Amino acid sequence: MVLRKAGAELAAGCTRIVKPSPETPLAALVLADLAIKAGFEAAAVFNVLTTDLDNTPGLSEALCKHPLVSQVTFTGSTRVGQVITSHCAVGIEKLTLELGGNCPSIVFNNTDIDHAVDSSISLKWGNAGHACVTANRIYLQTEIHDQFLGKFLEKIGKL
């Protein structure tokens, strides 16, 4: 998720502060290491601020209200997005929110069932489910329900 947002910013010459979830900070730290190896001056261009759950609200508020921060982008829950919105209400002109991951998968009766099963498993369990684009429900047309479900359950039983 960080690369999707940071790529254009870095290409445009902007700096980036990443405050990852305290539960999953390693991906952002690896990206910072890769930025250094790619020749970026990490302290000047790509910064990662890690913290624990208790200190996250205060750090997030400080970042949102800092006068040198010109845009805030957040991907996560609607509840936290509302808090960030209130922090950014004064001073921040640009706020981008991607909230409440909602990714249904729809399978029609004219599809290749095996491909649909494999794709659905990849959508749900790819990235260990830690992406906002992972499927959170699957809609099936009635005619293929039993066939799809049987193959789906068989394959996830082998994960």
C-alpha positions, 0 to 999 in steps of 0.5 A, a space after each residue: 500500500 505504501 508503494 502505491 501512494 509513495 511512488 508518484 510522490 517520490 517521482 515528483 520530488 516530494 518527501 514522504 513520512 510513513 507511519 505504519 500500523 504498530 502491528 505491521 511496521 516491517 514492510 515500511 522499514 524494508 521499503 526505507 532500506 530499499 530507498 537507501 539502497 536505491 540512492 535516496 537520502 532516507 532522512 531527507 526523502 523517505 521517513 518511517 516513524 514507528 510507534 506502539 498502539 498507545 502512542 499512535 493517537 498522539 503521533 498521528 495527531 502531531 503529524 496531521 497538525 504539523 505546519 510542514 505537512 501539506 497532505 495526509 493520506 490514510 488507508 484503514 478503518 472508518 473509525 480511525 479515518 474520522 479521527 484523522 479527518 478531525 485532526 486535519 480539519 484545520 490547516 491541511 488542504 489535502 486529505 486522502 482517505 481509503 476507508 473500510 475496505 469493501 471488496 466483494 467478488 462476483 462470480 457469474 454462471 458463465 465463468 470458468 469455475 476452476 479459474 474463479 475458485 483460484 482467483 477467489 482464493 488469491 483475492 482472499 488469502 493473497 498478502 495474508 489478507 493484509 490488503 484493503 483489496 482482499 475479498 471480504 465476500 463472494 457473490 455467486 449466481 445460484 446455478 453455480 453455487 454448489 459447484 463453486 462452493 465444493 471446489 472452493 472448500 476443497 482447495 482452502 482445506 489444503 491451505 
